[in-house]
Amino acid sequence: MARRALAPYRVPTSALLPFFAIAFGLAWSSLAVLIYFSDTVARLFGEVSASNPLFILAVYSPAIAAVSLVLRYAGRAGLTGFLSRLLLWRCSWGWAAFVVFTIPAIYYAGAFVKGATIEAPFPSPGAAIAAMGFMLVLGPMEEFGWRGLALPLLQRKMAPIWAGLLLGIIWGAWHLPAFFLSGTPQSAWGISPFIIGSIAVSVILTPLFNASGGSILLAALFHFQLNNPLWPDAQPYDTIFFVLAAAIVVWVNRDAMFDRNSGHTAVIATRAET
């Protein structure tokens, strides 16, 4: 009984600072090399793209930080408990519909407002599947850190609404070097709409995360839908719809969002949680 009571808090709240330090330090230093030594990197690894090893290292930095800190504070047994949150998949039909249908609808609505021509993004089904498979193991890996570690720790100190807002600001800022790196989608986008969109998405993800008992899996699938290569580029207009969606989500979940005791705070799942 004592073990189960202690397990969710084996990773202390103070781990937030080293988490952010590792996530930012590793990502920003990797992207700095890509920005300032692009010719050398291109000779070694090819042109800068999402498949460049340094770019992948930057994207994986939140996950690397989270896994390192869980091992530091809780050992291999703790890491098993942390990764077991990938087995949490239950959510309401409403949330399932949001992830499957509402996210692509937001992108298509934004593209419509933008006046973008909607065309098939890939020449064949095989190319589409390959691109989706690559994106499935790229951006969603961030969620091991952002929602896997950072959000539970933040919710120990503040209500979910404030934790989601703060994490959204940090999450958006973490992406900033990508705006100065040619070959990335962000290089063609505006910084302000992206940051605002990151905050809105973080707020939306927070009640889904809490309703699922702290699922890393659902957060990763949500993130995949944000990066799904099948959806059109709707920047900056998709931000408008994400902000509207965030406002609706907060209103529907207002009691839990403003209740400091309603947020999921366990980093390492107990048997009862899995």
Order of alpha helices (4+ residues) and beta strands (2+ residues): alpha-alpha-alpha-alpha-alpha-alpha-alpha-alpha-alpha-alpha-alpha-alpha-alpha
